[in-house]
Amino acid sequence: MYIQVNHLRSILALAETGSLTAAARQLHLTQSALSHQLKGLERHFGAKLFQRKSRPLQFSPAGEKLLALAHAIVPRLQECEYSLSRMARGVAGRLHIGIECHSCFQWLMPTLDLYRESWPEVELDLTLGHSFTPLPALKSGRVDLVISSDLLPEPALAFQPLFGYESWLAVSADHPLAEKERVCPRDLQPETLITYPVEQGRLDVFSRFLHPAGVQPAAVRHVELTPMILQLVASGRGVTALPGWALDEYAGNPRLCFLPMGEQGVWGTLYVVMRRDDSEKPYMRGFIEQARHTCFARLPGIRKIDMPGFSGS
């Protein structure tokens, strides 16, 4: 293609200023250089672009055609240049979030509402973890950030802790376990344990409570929605283990009872996981800061976590 961006910018400058002298000044060119550029266009296409001795300058039909192209293309190029510059400075970009934590919506949606106000140029999207494998999707670029309780020392990934949380066992108020102060792993051996549809090794109740004791519940039932899980528990269809902050809104339900698990409690950590190359981008750090602020303002019973060595460094 013969037509170049500088040709289009020159035509726009001519239209805006009305003369070769003023257009050259606007473009930071000499008048002879601008004239040479335009004559090159005319020679190539065999058509005059404008009447040189007219005041103000008058475009020919060929010049009008090129001017229309310049009006269509140059603003889009300028917009793209601006966006790329903003992305390079980390104030604009894409943040597609993969969610493994099924009960995270309680704090994530308010976080995103506030984040959009501070980072309006970041493209946001959410993907539920049951439809993909989160960490491989993160490494491959399908998503840009994952909310996860898995800590894996992957060289290509950076982990930032959001908060620590305690999981509690929820049982119906008339369940025999409701009489206990706390439960031990063997208490769950005869029970139907209701969980989110996540493999057992990635659920705290298994990885931190049952499996270390060599215990497996009598049955496991998968349900995606927290309200439905607790409705089943309240009706005596099984028991469940959920983070304390996810259970807090149900604390006044007389049909439910919440019990600590084990002598020290079952504690986990929720992480934000990013590609290490993205971990210092301002809009990524802005999301982490907003998420922490929202969580500690809204969620009861969580605690701060210090994790040297996995903070993107």
Solvent accessible surface area in square Angstrom, and as a share of the most:
residue,aa,sasa,rsa
1,M,235,1.05
2,Y,83,0.31
3,I,56,0.28
4,Q,103,0.46
5,V,64,0.37
6,N,68,0.35
7,H,12,0.05
8,L,8,0.04
9,R,73,0.27
10,S,2,0.01
11,I,0,0.00
12,L,20,0.10
13,A,1,0.01
14,L,0,0.00
15,A,41,0.32
16,E,118,0.53
17,T,46,0.27
18,G,18,0.17
19,S,28,0.18
20,L,29,0.14
21,T,65,0.38
22,A,26,0.20
23,A,0,0.00
24,A,3,0.03
25,R,161,0.59
26,Q,87,0.38
27,L,43,0.21
28,H,169,0.75
29,L,73,0.36
30,T,89,0.52
31,Q,87,0.39
32,S,83,0.53
33,A,45,0.35
34,L,0,0.00
35,S,20,0.13
36,H,122,0.54
37,Q,31,0.14
38,L,0,0.00
39,K,89,0.38
40,G,10,0.10
41,L,1,0.00
42,E,14,0.06
43,R,162,0.59
44,H,100,0.45
45,F,104,0.43
46,G,68,0.65
47,A,37,0.29
48,K,129,0.55
49,L,8,0.04
50,F,4,0.02
51,Q,107,0.47
52,R,74,0.27
53,K,194,0.82
54,S,25,0.16
55,R,184,0.67
56,P,94,0.59
57,L,20,0.10
58,Q,96,0.43
59,F,34,0.14
60,S,16,0.10
61,P,119,0.75
62,A,35,0.27
63,G,0,0.00
64,E,89,0.40
65,K,159,0.67
66,L,15,0.07
67,L,20,0.10
68,A,61,0.48
69,L,70,0.35
70,A,0,0.00
71,H,105,0.47
72,A,57,0.45
73,I,60,0.31
74,V,3,0.02
75,P,67,0.42
76,R,173,0.63
77,L,60,0.30
78,Q,90,0.40
79,E,118,0.53
80,C,65,0.39
81,E,96,0.43
82,Y,125,0.48
83,S,45,0.29
84,L,106,0.53
85,S,46,0.30
86,R,56,0.20
87,M,94,0.42
88,A,92,0.71
89,R,132,0.48
90,G,2,0.02
91,V,42,0.24
92,A,7,0.06
93,G,10,0.09
94,R,84,0.31
95,L,0,0.00
96,H,30,0.14
97,I,1,0.00
98,G,0,0.00
99,I,2,0.01
100,E,21,0.09
101,C,20,0.12
102,H,31,0.14
103,S,11,0.07
104,C,0,0.00
105,F,75,0.31
106,Q,68,0.30
107,W,0,0.00
108,L,0,0.00
109,M,73,0.33
110,P,23,0.15
111,T,0,0.00
112,L,2,0.01
113,D,81,0.42
114,L,77,0.38
115,Y,1,0.00
116,R,112,0.41
117,E,135,0.60
118,S,76,0.49
119,W,53,0.19
120,P,107,0.67
121,E,69,0.31
122,V,13,0.07
123,E,99,0.44
124,L,35,0.17
125,D,71,0.37
126,L,57,0.29
127,T,43,0.25
128,L,72,0.36
129,G,11,0.11
130,H,90,0.40
131,S,75,0.48
132,F,20,0.09
133,T,83,0.48
134,P,4,0.02
135,L,17,0.08
136,P,74,0.47
137,A,4,0.03
138,L,0,0.00
139,K,97,0.41
140,S,82,0.53
141,G,26,0.25
142,R,151,0.55
143,V,5,0.03
144,D,7,0.03
145,L,0,0.00
146,V,0,0.00
147,I,0,0.00
148,S,0,0.00
149,S,29,0.19
150,D,31,0.16
151,L,69,0.34
152,L,81,0.40
153,P,103,0.65
154,E,53,0.24
155,P,116,0.73
156,A,54,0.42
157,L,1,0.00
158,A,0,0.00
159,F,1,0.00
160,Q,24,0.11
161,P,7,0.04
162,L,4,0.02
163,F,0,0.00
164,G,1,0.01
165,Y,14,0.05
166,E,30,0.13
167,S,6,0.04
168,W,76,0.27
169,L,0,0.00
170,A,0,0.00
171,V,0,0.00
172,S,4,0.03
173,A,48,0.37
174,D,129,0.67
175,H,31,0.14
176,P,108,0.68
177,L,16,0.08
178,A,21,0.17
179,E,152,0.68
180,K,80,0.34
181,E,158,0.71
182,R,88,0.32
183,V,3,0.02
184,C,58,0.34
185,P,26,0.17
186,R,161,0.59
187,D,27,0.14
188,L,0,0.00
189,Q,83,0.37
190,P,97,0.61
191,E,27,0.12
192,T,43,0.25
193,L,0,0.00
194,I,0,0.00
195,T,9,0.05
196,Y,15,0.06
197,P,44,0.27
198,V,25,0.14
199,E,113,0.51
200,Q,56,0.25
201,G,50,0.48
202,R,68,0.25
203,L,27,0.13
204,D,19,0.10
205,V,8,0.04
206,F,1,0.00
207,S,48,0.31
208,R,118,0.43
209,F,13,0.05
210,L,0,0.00
211,H,79,0.35
212,P,97,0.61
213,A,48,0.37
214,G,69,0.67
215,V,5,0.03
216,Q,84,0.37
217,P,8,0.05
218,A,73,0.56
219,A,45,0.35
220,V,49,0.28
221,R,105,0.38
222,H,105,0.47
223,V,21,0.12
224,E,85,0.38
225,L,119,0.59
226,T,20,0.12
227,P,84,0.53
228,M,88,0.39
229,I,0,0.00
230,L,4,0.02
231,Q,109,0.49
232,L,18,0.09
233,V,0,0.00
234,A,13,0.10
235,S,54,0.35
236,G,49,0.47
237,R,141,0.52
238,G,10,0.09
239,V,0,0.00
240,T,1,0.00
241,A,18,0.14
242,L,5,0.03
243,P,18,0.11
244,G,22,0.21
245,W,3,0.01
246,A,3,0.03
247,L,4,0.02
248,D,70,0.36
249,E,119,0.53
250,Y,42,0.16
251,A,69,0.54
252,G,74,0.71
253,N,49,0.25
254,P,115,0.72
255,R,125,0.46
256,L,18,0.09
257,C,33,0.20
258,F,50,0.21
259,L,7,0.04
260,P,17,0.11
261,M,0,0.00
262,G,17,0.17
263,E,139,0.62
264,Q,159,0.71
265,G,17,0.16
266,V,6,0.04
267,W,71,0.25
268,G,5,0.04
269,T,16,0.10
270,L,4,0.02
271,Y,16,0.06
272,V,0,0.00
273,V,0,0.00
274,M,0,0.00
275,R,51,0.19
276,R,73,0.27
277,D,137,0.71
278,D,15,0.08
279,S,6,0.04
280,E,106,0.48
281,K,71,0.30
282,P,56,0.35
283,Y,10,0.04
284,M,1,0.00
285,R,100,0.36
286,G,9,0.09
287,F,0,0.00
288,I,7,0.04
289,E,110,0.49
290,Q,35,0.16
291,A,0,0.00
292,R,77,0.28
293,H,127,0.57
294,T,4,0.02
295,C,0,0.00
296,F,71,0.30
297,A,76,0.59
298,R,141,0.52
299,L,10,0.05
300,P,56,0.35
301,G,62,0.60
302,I,22,0.11
303,R,116,0.42
304,K,160,0.68
305,I,52,0.27
306,D,135,0.70
307,M,28,0.12
308,P,119,0.75
309,G,54,0.52
310,F,57,0.24
311,S,44,0.28
312,G,11,0.10
313,S,109,0.70
